[in-house]
Amino acid sequence: MASPLEQFEIVDLSKPLFMIGKVPITFTNSAAFMFAAVGVASIFLIAAGSRKQLVPGRLQGLAEMLYDMVAGMIRDNVGDAGKKYFPFLFSLFIFILFGNMLGMIPYTFTFTSHIAVTFAMAFAIFIVITLIGIFKHGLHFFSLFFPHGAPLATAPILIPIEVISYLSRPVSLSVRLFANMTVGHVLLKVLAGFVVALGIVGGWVPLLVLVGITALEFLVAFLQAYIFTILCCIYLNDALHLH
Amino acid sequence: MAAGEKPPSLDELDARVKAAQQVQERRVGKPGGGPRGGTEKIGVGLRIGIELVAGVVVGTVLGLLLDRWLGTKPWLLIVGFLLGSCAGFLNVYRVAQAEEARRKTAAASEAKDQSRSP
């Protein structure tokens, strides 16, 4: 029987395109599904926006719901200063959401189940948000690392703790998405293995569980995209309005 | 709509949409704020565990790297682990605090809604 981890295998779909140092860069299934996510998302949003009705139909309603959700998220967590980051945060949300959802289709590859992908996203966002904070507040930005009104004598302990806490953000952000997607997909594969192993006699029980877990996985796929984006909003807010 | 009848104005439509939304809100809660109820709680639960671990891991790895760089094995590893644990707890504390604040504002706005409508 196929290993439950086989679904995460990276397969080269092309000859090496070019080299970065000694690492050959090829077009992999992971890259293919990233393109697919962007493509499907673009088709969905363009189709949803093509009719522009006052009373939205199903497709337009869905797109408006996603738009409203991200807009509300930025309004609640960042405020008016966050408005100009809406395009980026919306794209981020849609990219992760469609990556997760495409991964729920059997035989597809889930690119968000690789720490390399999620950490690259989280780390890039972390760097950009830190730079936004530094450009906006100058050196005053570093007051983020020392709580307001704490006695100066506690600085040698508090500052390292705050710095570590700050550096742990991209780690928790990326591990959360990666771990949730990986665990969910492994769980589905293992349970599906039980169905086959127990056959027509006892296979019904894991099959029922599998149906429930599949529904849960759709929830997780959506929720993780939501959490990733809302945390980016919260971090952006910290950088813009130093608390 | 019968022929000759004037199409409803946008204001009228707006009022009708608002009324329908209020009925819906009373039934299933406020929309637009993303997932709510049980879904939201799962989200918070998933967050907290990883926040704790991330602090410890980052602190420990930082200590290890500094040790290798400065040749102070194993002291900075130990310090890094302890500070990282503190940072992990700080992360969890912040998540819990933000959650508490949000719950309070939600409860307050709900109470206001109820006092407004008889």
Chai-1 contact restraints between the chains, C-beta under 6 A:
chainA,res_idxA,chainB,res_idxB,connection_type,confidence,min_distance_angstrom,max_distance_angstrom,comment,restraint_id
A,D68,B,G32,contact,1.0,0.0,6.0,A-B,restraint_1
A,M69,B,G34,contact,1.0,0.0,6.0,A-B,restraint_2
A,G72,B,G32,contact,1.0,0.0,6.0,A-B,restraint_3
A,P160,B,L83,contact,1.0,0.0,6.0,A-B,restraint_4
A,I161,B,L83,contact,1.0,0.0,6.0,A-B,restraint_5
A,I161,B,C86,contact,1.0,0.0,6.0,A-B,restraint_6
A,I161,B,A87,contact,1.0,0.0,6.0,A-B,restraint_7
A,I164,B,V58,contact,1.0,0.0,6.0,A-B,restraint_8
A,I164,B,G59,contact,1.0,0.0,6.0,A-B,restraint_9
A,I164,B,L83,contact,1.0,0.0,6.0,A-B,restraint_10
A,I164,B,G84,contact,1.0,0.0,6.0,A-B,restraint_11
A,I164,B,A87,contact,1.0,0.0,6.0,A-B,restraint_12
A,S165,B,A87,contact,1.0,0.0,6.0,A-B,restraint_13
A,S165,B,L90,contact,1.0,0.0,6.0,A-B,restraint_14
A,S165,B,N91,contact,1.0,0.0,6.0,A-B,restraint_15
A,L167,B,V58,contact,1.0,0.0,6.0,A-B,restraint_16
A,S168,B,A54,contact,1.0,0.0,6.0,A-B,restraint_17
A,S168,B,G55,contact,1.0,0.0,6.0,A-B,restraint_18
A,S168,B,V58,contact,1.0,0.0,6.0,A-B,restraint_19
A,V171,B,A54,contact,1.0,0.0,6.0,A-B,restraint_20
A,V171,B,V58,contact,1.0,0.0,6.0,A-B,restraint_21
A,S172,B,I50,contact,1.0,0.0,6.0,A-B,restraint_22
A,S172,B,E51,contact,1.0,0.0,6.0,A-B,restraint_23
A,S172,B,A54,contact,1.0,0.0,6.0,A-B,restraint_24
A,V175,B,I50,contact,1.0,0.0,6.0,A-B,restraint_25
A,R176,B,I50,contact,1.0,0.0,6.0,A-B,restraint_26
A,L223,B,G43,contact,1.0,0.0,6.0,A-B,restraint_27
A,Y226,B,G34,contact,1.0,0.0,6.0,A-B,restraint_28
A,I227,B,G43,contact,1.0,0.0,6.0,A-B,restraint_29
